[in-house]
Amino acid sequence: MEPIIVNSKANANRVAQRRNKAGTIGKIIATLLFFALGIGMIMPFIWMFSASFKNSADLFEYPIRWIPKTWDLSNYEKVWNGSITFSTFYFNSIKITAFQVVGSLITSSLAGYAFAKLRFPGKNTIFLLYLATMIIPAQVFFVPRFIMFDKLGLVNTHLAIILPGMFTVLGTFIMRQFFGTLPSELMEAAKVDGAGYWRTYWQIALPLTKSALVTLLILTFTWHWNEYENPLILLRSRDLFTIPLGLTSFSDENGTDYPAIMAASVSAMIPLVIVVTVFQRWFVQGIANTGLKG
């Protein structure tokens, strides 16, 4: 019987080794494939960055010279010191986006906590109706919103952009999903200790939702920083323009000066790159915990 047992163990070891080898090869292939896809996705951004330091003659050189022969900074000087200065657009976008992001974090976390942990009549029905508004195209609200803000005297002001952006259905959904994963025993223990709804939310529940808050921060920052249609409809004065409208004005004025346009586009991307780079780790964790994968 012993030789049979030894042979079966040897066969099992060989099978396990084959499986491990196949798994290792599969991981290598998958890694190389995703690496190639990643390189393909960032190639346009690399070209844009390179083109922003070239002159018009070198821009259309073929084959593409990824590293400029001479680094021409005049394109960025034209962006920041020209007749249309990006500093104004940057300040406007930063101000508007900051208020919208902070407002979204506050309103979404409060609503998400209420829908996840509080008990009140019609909670699920109200949440489903609120969630159903995501089905309505945003373009449907343009005319009614313009009329309403015109009656309030807010057209051509930043408040017309800030106020609607402080409320987000998706943000409420994200926070509700995350608050729902917190043990109810924590809330019950706080209630036993004499904590009210506000104190339980502020001191116990909210500190545990950092990854969800960062996820919402990145999403809302990206949406509002790149928002084009609402500012286009509600803003008239150039000194109130945001980055997307500023890019359009800059492109219209500079026509075929593509290196300068690339420099303006690179300048517009810098805050997005910084925010995503700084908060990437919490963003991935938040996406996993809120059930928004794939």
Solvent accessible surface area in square Angstrom, and as a share of the most:
residue,aa,sasa,rsa
1,M,173,0.77
2,E,131,0.59
3,P,90,0.57
4,I,114,0.58
5,I,84,0.43
6,V,94,0.54
7,N,89,0.46
8,S,60,0.38
9,K,128,0.54
10,A,34,0.27
11,N,71,0.36
12,A,60,0.46
13,N,87,0.44
14,R,113,0.41
15,V,59,0.34
16,A,49,0.38
17,Q,118,0.52
18,R,146,0.53
19,R,176,0.64
20,N,103,0.53
21,K,138,0.58
22,A,63,0.49
23,G,36,0.34
24,T,75,0.43
25,I,84,0.43
26,G,37,0.36
27,K,149,0.63
28,I,95,0.48
29,I,105,0.53
30,A,39,0.30
31,T,88,0.51
32,L,112,0.56
33,L,100,0.50
34,F,139,0.58
35,F,134,0.56
36,A,61,0.47
37,L,95,0.47
38,G,29,0.28
39,I,68,0.35
40,G,45,0.43
41,M,142,0.63
42,I,79,0.40
43,M,68,0.30
44,P,80,0.50
45,F,104,0.43
46,I,73,0.37
47,W,77,0.27
48,M,26,0.12
49,F,98,0.41
50,S,4,0.03
51,A,0,0.00
52,S,0,0.00
53,F,26,0.11
54,K,5,0.02
55,N,64,0.33
56,S,61,0.39
57,A,85,0.66
58,D,25,0.13
59,L,10,0.05
60,F,144,0.60
61,E,57,0.25
62,Y,195,0.74
63,P,104,0.66
64,I,74,0.38
65,R,95,0.35
66,W,97,0.34
67,I,127,0.65
68,P,7,0.05
69,K,119,0.51
70,T,92,0.54
71,W,136,0.48
72,D,41,0.21
73,L,108,0.54
74,S,53,0.34
75,N,9,0.05
76,Y,40,0.15
77,E,99,0.45
78,K,82,0.35
79,V,0,0.00
80,W,86,0.30
81,N,117,0.60
82,G,26,0.25
83,S,99,0.64
84,I,6,0.03
85,T,48,0.28
86,F,0,0.00
87,S,61,0.39
88,T,51,0.30
89,F,4,0.02
90,Y,32,0.12
91,F,131,0.55
92,N,6,0.03
93,S,3,0.02
94,I,91,0.46
95,K,65,0.28
96,I,4,0.02
97,T,2,0.01
98,A,49,0.38
99,F,113,0.47
100,Q,1,0.01
101,V,10,0.06
102,V,82,0.47
103,G,2,0.02
104,S,0,0.00
105,L,35,0.17
106,I,92,0.47
107,T,35,0.20
108,S,0,0.00
109,S,2,0.02
110,L,72,0.36
111,A,30,0.23
112,G,0,0.00
113,Y,11,0.04
114,A,25,0.19
115,F,22,0.09
116,A,25,0.20
117,K,40,0.17
118,L,41,0.21
119,R,228,0.83
120,F,74,0.31
121,P,128,0.81
122,G,42,0.40
123,K,41,0.17
124,N,95,0.49
125,T,81,0.47
126,I,84,0.43
127,F,12,0.05
128,L,114,0.57
129,L,121,0.60
130,Y,72,0.27
131,L,45,0.22
132,A,46,0.36
133,T,55,0.32
134,M,101,0.45
135,I,144,0.73
136,I,74,0.38
137,P,78,0.49
138,A,63,0.49
139,Q,102,0.45
140,V,85,0.49
141,F,80,0.33
142,F,30,0.13
143,V,101,0.58
144,P,76,0.48
145,R,55,0.20
146,F,62,0.26
147,I,91,0.46
148,M,101,0.45
149,F,8,0.03
150,D,80,0.41
151,K,164,0.69
152,L,114,0.57
153,G,56,0.53
154,L,32,0.16
155,V,31,0.18
156,N,46,0.24
157,T,47,0.27
158,H,17,0.07
159,L,88,0.44
160,A,0,0.00
161,I,5,0.03
162,I,13,0.07
163,L,71,0.35
164,P,41,0.26
165,G,9,0.09
166,M,50,0.22
167,F,130,0.54
168,T,19,0.11
169,V,31,0.18
170,L,47,0.23
171,G,0,0.00
172,T,3,0.02
173,F,44,0.19
174,I,0,0.00
175,M,0,0.00
176,R,62,0.23
177,Q,57,0.25
178,F,14,0.06
179,F,0,0.00
180,G,49,0.47
181,T,85,0.49
182,L,18,0.09
183,P,71,0.45
184,S,62,0.40
185,E,124,0.55
186,L,69,0.34
187,M,21,0.09
188,E,96,0.43
189,A,54,0.42
190,A,5,0.04
191,K,141,0.60
192,V,126,0.72
193,D,122,0.63
194,G,63,0.60
195,A,17,0.13
196,G,45,0.44
197,Y,158,0.60
198,W,158,0.55
199,R,134,0.49
200,T,7,0.04
201,Y,9,0.04
202,W,136,0.48
203,Q,104,0.46
204,I,49,0.25
205,A,0,0.00
206,L,28,0.14
207,P,82,0.52
208,L,87,0.43
209,T,0,0.00
210,K,116,0.49
211,S,6,0.04
212,A,0,0.00
213,L,37,0.19
214,V,13,0.07
215,T,0,0.00
216,L,0,0.00
217,L,40,0.20
218,I,9,0.05
219,L,37,0.18
220,T,0,0.00
221,F,30,0.13
222,T,45,0.26
223,W,99,0.35
224,H,31,0.14
225,W,3,0.01
226,N,77,0.39
227,E,37,0.17
228,Y,83,0.31
229,E,76,0.34
230,N,25,0.13
231,P,2,0.01
232,L,90,0.45
233,I,50,0.25
234,L,3,0.01
235,L,5,0.03
236,R,137,0.50
237,S,41,0.26
238,R,125,0.46
239,D,91,0.47
240,L,42,0.21
241,F,33,0.14
242,T,9,0.05
243,I,3,0.02
244,P,19,0.12
245,L,6,0.03
246,G,0,0.00
247,L,42,0.21
248,T,55,0.32
249,S,18,0.11
250,F,4,0.02
251,S,35,0.23
252,D,110,0.57
253,E,95,0.43
254,N,31,0.16
255,G,43,0.41
256,T,104,0.60
257,D,32,0.16
258,Y,89,0.34
259,P,2,0.01
260,A,0,0.00
261,I,24,0.12
262,M,34,0.15
263,A,0,0.00
264,A,0,0.00
265,S,22,0.14
266,V,18,0.11
267,S,1,0.01
268,A,8,0.07
269,M,53,0.24
270,I,84,0.43
271,P,21,0.13
272,L,30,0.15
273,V,80,0.46
274,I,98,0.50
275,V,22,0.13
276,V,62,0.36
277,T,94,0.55
278,V,84,0.48
279,F,57,0.24
280,Q,101,0.45
281,R,160,0.58
282,W,62,0.22
283,F,51,0.21
284,V,92,0.53
285,Q,89,0.39
286,G,0,0.00
287,I,38,0.19
288,A,49,0.38
289,N,62,0.32
290,T,2,0.01
291,G,56,0.54
292,L,57,0.28
293,K,142,0.60
294,G,128,1.24
